[in-house]
């Protein structure tokens, strides 16, 4: 390690190139494009920098039943109906103004009922923006939601007279002939 005598603590390689910096603002900088943070006694879970793209979470275990899992955990002591449990926001860095830099889409898990030792009913809500931020756990329940009982709801928030939600089924088949089935909706009785 090398302390530069002022506000930074640096770790350098044998050639004097700074690889890790901890500054007085609490920022940690990993100075290589292939940097990894490794977790666990076997370093099996890794957070990797993907140059000019983002981050990758990877589980290096190769056995069956070893997926990579990202858990969003709320420490809220009492969840009641309508409370958000966890949320993923999609936000651009557009410099054109308020709407251009607001959250443009949200996926959120929302409690359907008061949680207890035997209740954790949850709806997954999907919300997109047209103007202003896409707000999770909103009173309108988002444009699409999937409830704990498997109810899929699609709602149009377009208030224009005559507007309605739509469902599009589009085939990838480019060689369409007479009587080809281009899409289907199936109704099935429960498995018994």
Residue pairs with C-beta under 8 A, 6 or more apart in sequence:
1 9
1 10
1 11
1 12
2 10
2 11
2 12
3 9
3 10
4 10
7 23
7 24
8 21
8 22
8 23
8 24
9 21
9 22
10 18
10 20
10 21
10 22
11 18
11 19
11 20
11 21
12 18
12 19
13 19
17 31
18 31
19 30
19 31
19 32
20 28
20 29
20 30
20 31
21 27
21 28
21 29
21 31
22 28
22 29
23 29
30 37
30 49
32 49
33 49
33 51
34 48
34 49
34 51
35 48
35 49
36 46
36 47
36 48
36 49
37 46
37 47
38 45
38 46
39 45
39 46
39 47
43 60
44 59
44 60
44 61
45 57
45 58
45 59
45 60
45 68
46 56
46 57
46 58
46 59
46 60
47 55
47 56
47 57
47 58
48 55
48 56
48 57
48 58
49 55
50 56
57 68
57 70
58 68
59 66
59 67
59 68
59 69
72 85
72 86
72 87
72 88
72 109
73 86
74 84
74 85
74 86
76 83
76 85
78 114
78 115
79 85
79 111
79 114
79 115
80 111
80 113
80 114
80 115
81 111
81 112
81 113
81 114
82 110
82 111
82 137
83 110
83 111
83 137
84 108
84 109
84 110
84 111
84 136
84 137
85 108
85 109
85 110
85 111
85 122
86 108
86 109
87 106
87 107
87 108
87 109
87 136
87 137
88 106
88 107
88 108
89 103
89 105
89 106
89 134
89 136
90 103
90 104
90 105
90 106
90 134
91 101
91 102
91 103
91 104
92 100
92 101
92 104
93 101
94 100
94 101
95 101
98 132
99 129
99 131
99 132
102 129
102 132
102 133
102 134
103 129
103 133
103 134
103 135
104 128
104 129
104 133
104 134
105 126
105 127
105 128
105 129
105 134
106 125
106 126
106 127
106 128
106 134
106 135
106 136
106 142
107 124
107 125
107 126
107 136
108 124
108 125
108 127
108 136
108 137
108 142
109 122
109 123
109 124
109 125
110 122
110 123
110 124
110 125
110 136
110 137
111 120
111 121
111 122
112 121
112 122
112 123
112 147
112 148
113 119
113 121
121 147
121 148
122 148
123 141
123 145
123 146
123 147
123 148
124 145
124 146
125 136
125 137
125 138
125 141
125 142
125 144
125 145
126 142
126 143
126 144
126 145
127 134
127 135
127 136
127 138
127 142
127 143
128 134
128 143
130 157
136 142
140 155
140 157
141 153
141 155
142 155
143 154
143 155
143 156
143 157
144 152
144 153
144 154
144 155
145 152
145 153
146 152
146 153
147 153
154 165
154 167
155 165
156 163
156 164
156 165
156 166
169 182
169 183
169 184
169 185
170 183
171 182
171 183
173 180
173 182
176 182
